[in-house]
Amino acid sequence: MCWPSQSPDLNPIEHLWNDVDKEIKMKKPSNVNNLYKIVEDAWNNISIDRCIRLIDSMPRRCAEVIKKKGDPTKY
């Protein structure tokens, strides 16, 4: 599926980074090593199913952007 390469709002990986960010905020690392460990664990714990659902949502998300003529969407 084609979509503009500079569309971070549509890029599925942005949702995964948000998942990682939530873990960081929840666990509040006290140093760089602790931060690294939290990020590594959070990334490794992202399920394949989560990735598949994000990829499968692309047509729906792109259609919403087209419908909104580029204005903000719920995605």
N, C-alpha and C positions, 0 to 999 in steps of 0.2 A: 504494500500500500504506500502510495506517495503522499508526503506532506512536507511543508517547508522545513528545511533543516534547522532553521533558527526559530523553532517554536517550542521553547521550554515548557510552556503551559500544556502542550500536548505530548511532550516526551514522557513515556511511561517511567523512565528511570527517576524522574523528579519525584514521583510518588514513593519510590523506594528510599530515596534520600530523606524524604520527610519521615518515613518510618524510623530510619536511623537517627535522625534529629530528635524524635520523640524519646528514644531510648537515652540519648545523651542528656536531655533535659531532665528525664526522670531519675537517672542514676547520678547526675552531678559529679563528674570526674574531678578529682583533686589534683591531678598532675597529668603531664603529657602521656606517660606510660599507661595510666588508667584510662585516659581518653582513647588511646589507640586500642586497648583491649575491648572497651565498650563498643567502639565502631566495628571492630573485627567480629565480635560476637553477634552484634545486631545484624550485620550484613550476612553472616553465615546462617543466621536463623530465618532469613526471608525464605518462605516456601516457594517451591516451583509453582504451586497452584496460584499463589499471589501474582507471580510473574505472568502466568498464562492468562489470568483474568484481566490484568492490565493490557496485555497485547490484544486480547479479544475485544476489549472496550474501544479500541482505536476507531473503528468505523463509526460507532455511535458518537464518540467525542468529536470526530472531524465533522460529522453531519451537524452537530450542534453548533460548532463554530461557523459553518457555512450558513446555517439558519439565522444565526445572530449577526451575520455579516461582519465577523471579526470582533464584535463586542465581547465583553467578558461572559463566561459561561460558569456553570456550577463546577466545572472540572478545573 
